[in-house]
């Protein structure tokens, strides 16, 4: 689950590019995220994990993932659970082949960014089975 700007903007200076904007749509999006992820597992890189507000820890399991970990092994730790992938491009690139359902909100933001959503992640396909 992620939100992107009109041109695929995903991040800016370690946060969402629209962070702090007062328009209702920018307030509703994170509220929706926290509502839908309640009771589930969030896996995130260290920077994203550190950005979660204190209230988020009360109603979901938040797990830090590292680049040296095998995505299949990480996901295998949560059998039968719904797992949400959170993070920047490195996390999405590694986990895209495992994502069964994409929930992408396109927000009316058309400003600056330093991290971008790559549409190729949507068709990464499942990893090869041996």
SEKE-245857 format. One record per residue (C-alpha): x, y, z; residue in three letters. Coordinates in steps of 0.02 Angstrom, whole numbers, plus 50000, padded with zeros to 5 digits. Example, Ala and Ser with C-alpha at 12.3 -4.5 7.8 and 13.67 -1.06 7.14 Angstrom:
506154977550390ALA
506844994750357SER
% end
This chain:
500005000050000UNK
500705016849954UNK
500265034349899UNK
501075043049753UNK
500975060149675UNK
500355063949500UNK
502025059549421UNK
502425045049538UNK
503235055249676UNK
503525043949825UNK
504695053049944UNK
505665068849982UNK
507015070850112UNK
506515054850201UNK
504655058350214UNK
503115059550105UNK
503285074449987UNK
501595081250041UNK
501935078950227UNK
501035092150330UNK
499895098450192UNK
498215103550268UNK
497055098750125UNK
495795085150174UNK
496435072450046UNK
498195073350118UNK
497505070650294UNK
496325056650241UNK
497665046150157UNK
498735042050310UNK
497145039750413UNK
496565026750286UNK
498275018350292UNK
498245016750481UNK
496435010850479UNK
496724997250348UNK
498344990950425UNK
497604989250600UNK
497904971650666UNK
499124967150529UNK
501004966550502UNK
501994981050429UNK
503734977450368UNK
504814992750338UNK
506594998350316UNK
507415007250463UNK
507005025150407UNK
505185021350371UNK
504995011450532UNK
505705026050631UNK
504455037850549UNK
502905029150615UNK
502005039450748UNK
501865032550925UNK
500015027950907UNK
500415016350760UNK
501315004050872UNK
499765000350975UNK
498724991350844UNK
499894983050721UNK
501524973450721UNK
502914984050646UNK
504474974550595UNK
506104982050535UNK
506854973750382UNK
508634975350319UNK
509334974350143UNK
510344958650180UNK
508774948750225UNK
507964937250098UNK
506194943850064UNK
505484926150053UNK
506214921850224UNK
505544937950300UNK
503794934750234UNK
503854916550290UNK
503954922650470UNK
502114928150458UNK
501124913150394UNK
499274916750377UNK
499504935250416UNK
499194950350305UNK
500864959050279UNK
501014976850216UNK
502644982450136UNK
503195000050182UNK
504725009650129UNK
505665017549989UNK
506245011449819UNK
507494998749887UNK
506134990149989UNK
504874990549847UNK
506144983749723UNK
506554968849837UNK
504764964749887UNK
503794968849726UNK
503864950949660UNK
502994944949818UNK
501564957549820UNK
499894949549781UNK
498834965249790UNK
499354983249759UNK
498364997249842UNK
499015013549769UNK
498255030449805UNK
498655043949680UNK
498655060749766UNK
498495077849682UNK
500305082349721UNK
501395088249578UNK
502895095349670UNK
504665090649711UNK
505255073049754UNK
506855063149770UNK
506075045849771UNK
504925039249634UNK
503735024649610UNK
504315013049472UNK
502845005849373UNK
503924990549334UNK
503634985049514UNK
501814981749469UNK
502294968249345UNK
503794961149436UNK
502894944549448UNK
503164930949573UNK
504934925149608UNK
505514909449520UNK
505154893549618UNK
506504880449627UNK
% end
